[in-house]
Amino acid sequence: MADRKLDVTPQEPAEEIGGDTPAQPEEPATTPDPQPEEPAPFPPAGHRSERFDTFRPDGTRVTVTRDIDTGEQHVTEA
């Protein structure tokens, strides 16, 4: 082990980002913006769920729908 030496060769300096790089113009969008997709039904078919009405701390009445299988829940104003 005493015969092994560390390689202390100096490394090349790191290239600086954004220094002399010319700015590239952005390409114009060639396709129109996609239409928003309809959200998936909640809860998904076959999942167990529960739904109940309650109140938020500010007094707003809401309906809570909870997917029992995944724990995900949605809150909507009633």
MIBALUM-591281 format. One record per residue: residue number from 1; x, y, z of N, C-alpha, C, CB in turn. Coordinates in pm, whole numbers. Glycine has a CB too. Example, Ala and Ser with C-alpha at 12.3 -4.5 7.8 and 13.67 -1.06 7.14 Angstrom:
2
{nr = 1 | n_xx = 1319 | n_yy = -569 | n_zz = 780 | ca_xx = 1230 | ca_yy = -450 | ca_zz = 780 | c_xx = 1320 | c_yy = -330 | c_zz = 780 | cb_xx = 1131 | cb_yy = -447 | cb_zz = 905}
{nr = 2 | n_xx = 1285 | n_yy = -225 | n_zz = 708 | ca_xx = 1367 | ca_yy = -106 | ca_zz = 714 | c_xx = 1290 | c_yy = 3 | c_zz = 787 | cb_xx = 1408 | cb_yy = -60 | cb_zz = 572}
//
This chain:
78
{nr = 1 | n_xx = 80 | n_yy = -118 | n_zz = 0 | ca_xx = 0 | ca_yy = 0 | ca_zz = 0 | c_xx = 85 | c_yy = 125 | c_zz = 0 | cb_xx = -91 | cb_yy = -1 | cb_zz = 117}
{nr = 2 | n_xx = 200 | n_yy = 118 | n_zz = 55 | ca_xx = 287 | ca_yy = 234 | ca_zz = 62 | c_xx = 336 | c_yy = 276 | c_zz = -76 | cb_xx = 405 | cb_yy = 206 | cb_zz = 153}
{nr = 3 | n_xx = 331 | n_yy = 184 | n_zz = -175 | ca_xx = 381 | ca_yy = 215 | ca_zz = -309 | c_xx = 280 | c_yy = 294 | c_zz = -391 | cb_xx = 416 | cb_yy = 86 | cb_zz = -381}
{nr = 4 | n_xx = 154 | n_yy = 301 | n_zz = -351 | ca_xx = 51 | ca_yy = 370 | ca_zz = -430 | c_xx = 60 | c_yy = 519 | c_zz = -405 | cb_xx = -91 | cb_yy = 318 | cb_zz = -397}
{nr = 5 | n_xx = 52 | n_yy = 599 | n_zz = -511 | ca_xx = 55 | ca_yy = 744 | ca_zz = -499 | c_xx = -77 | c_yy = 801 | c_zz = -550 | cb_xx = 174 | cb_yy = 803 | cb_zz = -577}
{nr = 6 | n_xx = -116 | n_yy = 911 | n_zz = -494 | ca_xx = -237 | ca_yy = 979 | ca_zz = -538 | c_xx = -210 | c_yy = 1056 | c_zz = -666 | cb_xx = -288 | cb_yy = 1072 | cb_zz = -428}
{nr = 7 | n_xx = -309 | n_yy = 1059 | n_zz = -754 | ca_xx = -298 | ca_yy = 1137 | ca_zz = -877 | c_xx = -333 | c_yy = 1282 | c_zz = -844 | cb_xx = -391 | cb_yy = 1080 | cb_zz = -990}
{nr = 8 | n_xx = -238 | n_yy = 1370 | n_zz = -853 | ca_xx = -261 | ca_yy = 1511 | ca_zz = -820 | c_xx = -252 | c_yy = 1598 | c_zz = -944 | cb_xx = -160 | cb_yy = 1558 | cb_zz = -716}
{nr = 9 | n_xx = -283 | n_yy = 1542 | n_zz = -1061 | ca_xx = -282 | ca_yy = 1617 | ca_zz = -1186 | c_xx = -389 | c_yy = 1725 | c_zz = -1179 | cb_xx = -303 | cb_yy = 1524 | cb_zz = -1308}
{nr = 10 | n_xx = -355 | n_yy = 1851 | n_zz = -1210 | ca_xx = -457 | ca_yy = 1955 | ca_zz = -1205 | c_xx = -566 | c_yy = 1930 | c_zz = -1310 | cb_xx = -393 | cb_yy = 2094 | cb_zz = -1227}
{nr = 11 | n_xx = -688 | n_yy = 1958 | n_zz = -1273 | ca_xx = -802 | ca_yy = 1939 | ca_zz = -1362 | c_xx = -824 | c_yy = 2065 | c_zz = -1445 | cb_xx = -929 | cb_yy = 1903 | cb_zz = -1282}
{nr = 12 | n_xx = -892 | n_yy = 2048 | n_zz = -1559 | ca_xx = -925 | ca_yy = 2164 | ca_zz = -1642 | c_xx = -1027 | c_yy = 2249 | c_zz = -1567 | cb_xx = -981 | cb_yy = 2119 | cb_zz = -1781}
{nr = 13 | n_xx = -1021 | n_yy = 2381 | n_zz = -1584 | ca_xx = -1119 | ca_yy = 2465 | ca_zz = -1514 | c_xx = -1259 | c_yy = 2438 | c_zz = -1565 | cb_xx = -1084 | cb_yy = 2615 | cb_zz = -1533}
{nr = 14 | n_xx = -1355 | n_yy = 2450 | n_zz = -1475 | ca_xx = -1494 | ca_yy = 2426 | ca_zz = -1511 | c_xx = -1542 | c_yy = 2535 | c_zz = -1606 | cb_xx = -1584 | cb_yy = 2421 | cb_zz = -1384}
{nr = 15 | n_xx = -1627 | n_yy = 2496 | n_zz = -1701 | ca_xx = -1681 | ca_yy = 2593 | ca_zz = -1796 | c_xx = -1792 | c_yy = 2672 | c_zz = -1728 | cb_xx = -1735 | cb_yy = 2521 | cb_zz = -1925}
{nr = 16 | n_xx = -1786 | n_yy = 2803 | n_zz = -1739 | ca_xx = -1888 | ca_yy = 2886 | ca_zz = -1677 | c_xx = -2011 | c_yy = 2888 | c_zz = -1765 | cb_xx = -1836 | cb_yy = 3028 | cb_zz = -1653}
{nr = 17 | n_xx = -2125 | n_yy = 2879 | n_zz = -1700 | ca_xx = -2252 | ca_yy = 2876 | ca_zz = -1773 | c_xx = -2301 | c_yy = 3017 | c_zz = -1792 | cb_xx = -2358 | cb_yy = 2791 | cb_zz = -1697}
{nr = 18 | n_xx = -2341 | n_yy = 3050 | n_zz = -1914 | ca_xx = -2401 | ca_yy = 3179 | ca_zz = -1943 | c_xx = -2301 | c_yy = 3291 | c_zz = -1959 | cb_xx = -2495 | cb_yy = 3214 | cb_zz = -1836}
{nr = 19 | n_xx = -2174 | n_yy = 3266 | n_zz = -1955 | ca_xx = -2074 | ca_yy = 3370 | ca_zz = -1967 | c_xx = -2071 | c_yy = 3430 | c_zz = -2106 | cb_xx = -1938 | cb_yy = 3315 | cb_zz = -1934}
{nr = 20 | n_xx = -2013 | n_yy = 3359 | n_zz = -2203 | ca_xx = -2004 | ca_yy = 3413 | ca_zz = -2339 | c_xx = -2097 | c_yy = 3339 | c_zz = -2434 | cb_xx = -1861 | cb_yy = 3404 | cb_zz = -2390}
{nr = 21 | n_xx = -2189 | n_yy = 3261 | n_zz = -2385 | ca_xx = -2280 | ca_yy = 3189 | ca_zz = -2473 | c_xx = -2383 | c_yy = 3286 | c_zz = -2529 | cb_xx = -2350 | cb_yy = 3074 | cb_zz = -2397}
{nr = 22 | n_xx = -2392 | n_yy = 3296 | n_zz = -2663 | ca_xx = -2491 | ca_yy = 3387 | ca_zz = -2720 | c_xx = -2632 | c_yy = 3336 | c_zz = -2691 | cb_xx = -2469 | cb_yy = 3401 | cb_zz = -2873}
{nr = 23 | n_xx = -2723 | n_yy = 3427 | n_zz = -2666 | ca_xx = -2861 | ca_yy = 3390 | ca_zz = -2636 | c_xx = -2927 | c_yy = 3334 | c_zz = -2760 | cb_xx = -2941 | cb_yy = 3511 | cb_zz = -2582}
{nr = 24 | n_xx = -2994 | n_yy = 3222 | n_zz = -2745 | ca_xx = -3065 | ca_yy = 3160 | ca_zz = -2856 | c_xx = -3209 | c_yy = 3210 | c_zz = -2856 | cb_xx = -3060 | cb_yy = 3005 | cb_zz = -2846}
{nr = 25 | n_xx = -3259 | n_yy = 3252 | n_zz = -2971 | ca_xx = -3400 | ca_yy = 3295 | ca_zz = -2975 | c_xx = -3492 | c_yy = 3176 | c_zz = -2952 | cb_xx = -3433 | cb_yy = 3363 | cb_zz = -3111}
{nr = 26 | n_xx = -3602 | n_yy = 3203 | n_zz = -2884 | ca_xx = -3698 | ca_yy = 3095 | ca_zz = -2859 | c_xx = -3773 | c_yy = 3063 | c_zz = -2987 | cb_xx = -3798 | cb_yy = 3133 | cb_zz = -2746}
{nr = 27 | n_xx = -3797 | n_yy = 2934 | n_zz = -3007 | ca_xx = -3872 | ca_yy = 2893 | ca_zz = -3126 | c_xx = -4020 | c_yy = 2917 | c_zz = -3102 | cb_xx = -3846 | cb_yy = 2744 | cb_zz = -3159}
{nr = 28 | n_xx = -4089 | n_yy = 2969 | n_zz = -3202 | ca_xx = -4233 | ca_yy = 2991 | ca_zz = -3184 | c_xx = -4306 | c_yy = 2857 | c_zz = -3175 | cb_xx = -4291 | cb_yy = 3074 | cb_zz = -3301}
{nr = 29 | n_xx = -4414 | n_yy = 2857 | n_zz = -3100 | ca_xx = -4493 | ca_yy = 2735 | ca_zz = -3084 | c_xx = -4555 | c_yy = 2699 | c_zz = -3219 | cb_xx = -4604 | cb_yy = 2753 | cb_zz = -2975}
{nr = 30 | n_xx = -4537 | n_yy = 2573 | n_zz = -3257 | ca_xx = -4590 | ca_yy = 2530 | ca_zz = -3386 | c_xx = -4725 | c_yy = 2462 | c_zz = -3373 | cb_xx = -4492 | cb_yy = 2437 | cb_zz = -3452}
{nr = 31 | n_xx = -4761 | n_yy = 2423 | n_zz = -3251 | ca_xx = -4891 | ca_yy = 2359 | ca_zz = -3231 | c_xx = -4973 | c_yy = 2444 | c_zz = -3134 | cb_xx = -4874 | cb_yy = 2213 | cb_zz = -3178}
{nr = 32 | n_xx = -5103 | n_yy = 2446 | n_zz = -3151 | ca_xx = -5186 | ca_yy = 2523 | ca_zz = -3057 | c_xx = -5184 | c_yy = 2458 | c_zz = -2920 | cb_xx = -5330 | cb_yy = 2535 | cb_zz = -3109}
{nr = 33 | n_xx = -5214 | n_yy = 2537 | n_zz = -2818 | ca_xx = -5219 | ca_yy = 2484 | ca_zz = -2682 | c_xx = -5323 | c_yy = 2373 | c_zz = -2675 | cb_xx = -5252 | cb_yy = 2595 | cb_zz = -2580}
{nr = 34 | n_xx = -5288 | n_yy = 2262 | n_zz = -2611 | ca_xx = -5385 | ca_yy = 2152 | ca_zz = -2602 | c_xx = -5502 | c_yy = 2190 | c_zz = -2513 | cb_xx = -5317 | cb_yy = 2024 | cb_zz = -2547}
{nr = 35 | n_xx = -5617 | n_yy = 2134 | n_zz = -2542 | ca_xx = -5735 | ca_yy = 2159 | ca_zz = -2462 | c_xx = -5720 | c_yy = 2086 | c_zz = -2329 | cb_xx = -5863 | cb_yy = 2113 | cb_zz = -2537}
{nr = 36 | n_xx = -5766 | n_yy = 2147 | n_zz = -2221 | ca_xx = -5754 | ca_yy = 2079 | ca_zz = -2092 | c_xx = -5840 | c_yy = 1952 | c_zz = -2091 | cb_xx = -5797 | cb_yy = 2172 | cb_zz = -1977}
{nr = 37 | n_xx = -5783 | n_yy = 1848 | n_zz = -2034 | ca_xx = -5855 | ca_yy = 1721 | ca_zz = -2029 | c_xx = -5954 | c_yy = 1724 | c_zz = -1914 | cb_xx = -5757 | cb_yy = 1602 | cb_zz = -2013}
{nr = 38 | n_xx = -6062 | n_yy = 1650 | n_zz = -1931 | ca_xx = -6159 | ca_yy = 1640 | ca_zz = -1823 | c_xx = -6097 | c_yy = 1558 | c_zz = -1710 | cb_xx = -6294 | cb_yy = 1576 | cb_zz = -1872}
{nr = 39 | n_xx = -6118 | n_yy = 1600 | n_zz = -1587 | ca_xx = -6059 | ca_yy = 1524 | ca_zz = -1477 | c_xx = -6120 | c_yy = 1384 | c_zz = -1468 | cb_xx = -6078 | cb_yy = 1599 | cb_zz = -1345}
{nr = 40 | n_xx = -6039 | n_yy = 1291 | n_zz = -1421 | ca_xx = -6086 | ca_yy = 1154 | ca_zz = -1404 | c_xx = -6193 | c_yy = 1152 | c_zz = -1295 | cb_xx = -5969 | cb_yy = 1058 | cb_zz = -1369}
{nr = 41 | n_xx = -6287 | n_yy = 1060 | n_zz = -1305 | ca_xx = -6390 | ca_yy = 1054 | ca_zz = -1201 | c_xx = -6328 | c_yy = 1020 | c_zz = -1067 | cb_xx = -6498 | cb_yy = 951 | cb_zz = -1237}
{nr = 42 | n_xx = -6386 | n_yy = 1078 | n_zz = -963 | ca_xx = -6335 | ca_yy = 1050 | ca_zz = -828 | c_xx = -6448 | c_yy = 999 | c_zz = -743 | cb_xx = -6271 | cb_yy = 1177 | cb_zz = -763}
{nr = 43 | n_xx = -6429 | n_yy = 893 | n_zz = -673 | ca_xx = -6316 | ca_yy = 800 | ca_zz = -676 | c_xx = -6326 | c_yy = 711 | c_zz = -799 | cb_xx = -6313 | cb_yy = 715 | cb_zz = -548}
{nr = 44 | n_xx = -6215 | n_yy = 651 | n_zz = -841 | ca_xx = -6216 | ca_yy = 563 | ca_zz = -958 | c_xx = -6311 | c_yy = 445 | c_zz = -936 | cb_xx = -6075 | cb_yy = 512 | cb_zz = -988}
{nr = 45 | n_xx = -6364 | n_yy = 395 | n_zz = -1045 | ca_xx = -6457 | ca_yy = 282 | ca_zz = -1038 | c_xx = -6392 | c_yy = 165 | c_zz = -966 | cb_xx = -6502 | cb_yy = 240 | cb_zz = -1180}
{nr = 46 | n_xx = -6467 | n_yy = 102 | n_zz = -878 | ca_xx = -6418 | ca_yy = -14 | ca_zz = -804 | c_xx = -6354 | c_yy = 21 | c_zz = -671 | cb_xx = -6320 | cb_yy = -87 | cb_zz = -887}
{nr = 47 | n_xx = -6328 | n_yy = 148 | n_zz = -644 | ca_xx = -6270 | ca_yy = 188 | ca_zz = -515 | c_xx = -6380 | c_yy = 210 | c_zz = -412 | cb_xx = -6183 | cb_yy = 316 | cb_zz = -530}
{nr = 48 | n_xx = -6350 | n_yy = 178 | n_zz = -289 | ca_xx = -6445 | ca_yy = 206 | ca_zz = -182 | c_xx = -6432 | c_yy = 353 | c_zz = -145 | cb_xx = -6419 | cb_yy = 114 | cb_zz = -58}
{nr = 49 | n_xx = -6545 | n_yy = 417 | n_zz = -113 | ca_xx = -6540 | ca_yy = 558 | ca_zz = -80 | c_xx = -6645 | c_yy = 592 | c_zz = 24 | cb_xx = -6560 | cb_yy = 644 | cb_zz = -205}
{nr = 50 | n_xx = -6626 | n_yy = 709 | n_zz = 85 | ca_xx = -6724 | ca_yy = 761 | ca_zz = 178 | c_xx = -6743 | c_yy = 909 | c_zz = 148 | cb_xx = -6681 | cb_yy = 738 | cb_zz = 326}
{nr = 51 | n_xx = -6862 | n_yy = 960 | n_zz = 177 | ca_xx = -6894 | ca_yy = 1099 | ca_zz = 152 | c_xx = -6971 | c_yy = 1152 | c_zz = 272 | cb_xx = -6976 | cb_yy = 1116 | cb_zz = 20}
{nr = 52 | n_xx = -6933 | n_yy = 1271 | n_zz = 319 | ca_xx = -7005 | ca_yy = 1331 | ca_zz = 431 | c_xx = -6998 | c_yy = 1482 | c_zz = 424 | cb_xx = -6949 | cb_yy = 1281 | cb_zz = 566}
{nr = 53 | n_xx = -7096 | n_yy = 1548 | n_zz = 484 | ca_xx = -7101 | ca_yy = 1693 | ca_zz = 490 | c_xx = -7045 | c_yy = 1737 | c_zz = 624 | cb_xx = -7247 | cb_yy = 1746 | cb_zz = 471}
{nr = 54 | n_xx = -6973 | n_yy = 1849 | n_zz = 622 | ca_xx = -6917 | ca_yy = 1906 | ca_zz = 744 | c_xx = -6898 | c_yy = 2055 | c_zz = 722 | cb_xx = -6783 | cb_yy = 1837 | cb_zz = 784}
{nr = 55 | n_xx = -6833 | n_yy = 2122 | n_zz = 817 | ca_xx = -6809 | ca_yy = 2265 | ca_zz = 808 | c_xx = -6661 | c_yy = 2295 | c_zz = 820 | cb_xx = -6888 | cb_yy = 2341 | cb_zz = 916}
{nr = 56 | n_xx = -6613 | n_yy = 2391 | n_zz = 742 | ca_xx = -6476 | ca_yy = 2440 | ca_zz = 756 | c_xx = -6469 | c_yy = 2527 | c_zz = 881 | cb_xx = -6431 | cb_yy = 2521 | cb_zz = 628}
{nr = 57 | n_xx = -6347 | n_yy = 2556 | n_zz = 928 | ca_xx = -6334 | ca_yy = 2642 | ca_zz = 1047 | c_xx = -6399 | c_yy = 2780 | c_zz = 1030 | cb_xx = -6187 | cb_yy = 2659 | cb_zz = 1080}
{nr = 58 | n_xx = -6408 | n_yy = 2828 | n_zz = 904 | ca_xx = -6470 | ca_yy = 2960 | ca_zz = 882 | c_xx = -6622 | c_yy = 2951 | c_zz = 872 | cb_xx = -6413 | cb_yy = 3023 | cb_zz = 757}
{nr = 59 | n_xx = -6680 | n_yy = 2831 | n_zz = 888 | ca_xx = -6825 | ca_yy = 2814 | ca_zz = 886 | c_xx = -6883 | c_yy = 2774 | c_zz = 752 | cb_xx = -6888 | cb_yy = 2938 | cb_zz = 929}
{nr = 60 | n_xx = -6800 | n_yy = 2761 | n_zz = 647 | ca_xx = -6848 | ca_yy = 2722 | ca_zz = 515 | c_xx = -6884 | c_yy = 2574 | c_zz = 515 | cb_xx = -6741 | cb_yy = 2751 | cb_zz = 407}
{nr = 61 | n_xx = -7003 | n_yy = 2541 | n_zz = 465 | ca_xx = -7047 | ca_yy = 2401 | ca_zz = 457 | c_xx = -6979 | c_yy = 2335 | c_zz = 337 | cb_xx = -7203 | cb_yy = 2391 | cb_zz = 446}
{nr = 62 | n_xx = -6919 | n_yy = 2218 | n_zz = 358 | ca_xx = -6848 | ca_yy = 2147 | ca_zz = 252 | c_xx = -6888 | c_yy = 1999 | c_zz = 252 | cb_xx = -6696 | cb_yy = 2161 | cb_zz = 269}
{nr = 63 | n_xx = -6865 | n_yy = 1935 | n_zz = 138 | ca_xx = -6883 | ca_yy = 1791 | ca_zz = 125 | c_xx = -6745 | c_yy = 1729 | c_zz = 105 | cb_xx = -6980 | cb_yy = 1754 | cb_zz = 7}
{nr = 64 | n_xx = -6711 | n_yy = 1631 | n_zz = 185 | ca_xx = -6584 | ca_yy = 1560 | ca_zz = 176 | c_xx = -6610 | c_yy = 1424 | c_zz = 114 | cb_xx = -6516 | cb_yy = 1546 | cb_zz = 317}
{nr = 65 | n_xx = -6536 | n_yy = 1393 | n_zz = 7 | ca_xx = -6542 | ca_yy = 1262 | ca_zz = -56 | c_xx = -6405 | c_yy = 1200 | c_zz = -40 | cb_xx = -6585 | cb_yy = 1270 | cb_zz = -207}
{nr = 66 | n_xx = -6397 | n_yy = 1085 | n_zz = 27 | ca_xx = -6270 | ca_yy = 1022 | ca_zz = 58 | c_xx = -6264 | c_yy = 884 | c_zz = -6 | cb_xx = -6249 | cb_yy = 1011 | cb_zz = 210}
{nr = 67 | n_xx = -6154 | n_yy = 856 | n_zz = -75 | ca_xx = -6127 | ca_yy = 724 | ca_zz = -133 | c_xx = -6065 | c_yy = 641 | c_zz = -22 | cb_xx = -6032 | cb_yy = 733 | cb_zz = -261}
{nr = 68 | n_xx = -6136 | n_yy = 542 | n_zz = 26 | ca_xx = -6089 | ca_yy = 461 | ca_zz = 138 | c_xx = -5966 | c_yy = 379 | c_zz = 99 | cb_xx = -6200 | cb_yy = 369 | cb_zz = 187}
{nr = 69 | n_xx = -5958 | n_yy = 337 | n_zz = -27 | ca_xx = -5847 | ca_yy = 252 | ca_zz = -70 | c_xx = -5714 | c_yy = 328 | c_zz = -78 | cb_xx = -5878 | cb_yy = 192 | cb_zz = -205}
{nr = 70 | n_xx = -5716 | n_yy = 455 | n_zz = -121 | ca_xx = -5591 | ca_yy = 530 | ca_zz = -138 | c_xx = -5571 | c_yy = 640 | c_zz = -34 | cb_xx = -5588 | cb_yy = 592 | cb_zz = -276}
{nr = 71 | n_xx = -5678 | n_yy = 681 | n_zz = 35 | ca_xx = -5668 | ca_yy = 787 | ca_zz = 134 | c_xx = -5684 | c_yy = 926 | c_zz = 74 | cb_xx = -5538 | cb_yy = 779 | cb_zz = 204}
{nr = 72 | n_xx = -5692 | n_yy = 936 | n_zz = -58 | ca_xx = -5708 | ca_yy = 1065 | ca_zz = -124 | c_xx = -5848 | c_yy = 1119 | c_zz = -95 | cb_xx = -5684 | cb_yy = 1053 | cb_zz = -276}
{nr = 73 | n_xx = -5859 | n_yy = 1250 | n_zz = -80 | ca_xx = -5991 | ca_yy = 1308 | ca_zz = -55 | c_xx = -6008 | c_yy = 1437 | c_zz = -132 | cb_xx = -6012 | cb_yy = 1332 | cb_zz = 95}
{nr = 74 | n_xx = -6133 | n_yy = 1467 | n_zz = -168 | ca_xx = -6169 | ca_yy = 1591 | ca_zz = -235 | c_xx = -6270 | c_yy = 1663 | c_zz = -148 | cb_xx = -6226 | cb_yy = 1564 | cb_zz = -378}
{nr = 75 | n_xx = -6253 | n_yy = 1794 | n_zz = -138 | ca_xx = -6345 | ca_yy = 1878 | ca_zz = -59 | c_xx = -6411 | c_yy = 1976 | c_zz = -155 | cb_xx = -6271 | cb_yy = 1953 | cb_zz = 58}
{nr = 76 | n_xx = -6543 | n_yy = 1977 | n_zz = -158 | ca_xx = -6617 | ca_yy = 2071 | ca_zz = -242 | c_xx = -6717 | c_yy = 2147 | c_zz = -157 | cb_xx = -6689 | cb_yy = 1997 | cb_zz = -359}
{nr = 77 | n_xx = -6741 | n_yy = 2273 | n_zz = -193 | ca_xx = -6840 | ca_yy = 2349 | ca_zz = -118 | c_xx = -6978 | c_yy = 2292 | c_zz = -148 | cb_xx = -6833 | cb_yy = 2500 | cb_zz = -154}
{nr = 78 | n_xx = -7058 | n_yy = 2275 | n_zz = -44 | ca_xx = -7191 | ca_yy = 2216 | ca_zz = -58 | c_xx = -7292 | c_yy = 2321 | c_zz = -96 | cb_xx = -7233 | cb_yy = 2145 | cb_zz = 70}
//
